[in-house]
Amino acid sequence: MLLHLGNDYMIPTKDVVMIADIESTDSEDTDDFLQIAKEEGFVKDFSKGKPKSFVITNETIYYSNISSKTLRKRMNFVNRLNRDH
């Protein structure tokens, strides 16, 4: 199953480790982590430069212009579909 991150980008739900809101992670450690990940090429920006959230997988961090709350709802919906079939 796939999680739609916005702007026609999708990733496998099985790869998602964490979904977080950009603005609520006002921690210096998180800012440092995201900056280092970006410098090392682990960040893909699917938000068109206007990130509201980020999704962490084992290998990549994706910026999305969709809120973390909406992405979590989508994940839960996809997981329920997967369970029901």
Secondary structure, DSSP 8 states (H G I E B T S, - for coil): -EEEEETTEEEEGGGEEEEEETTT---HHHHHHHHHHHHTT-EEE-STT--SEEEEESS-EEEESS-HHHHHHHHHHHHHHHHH-
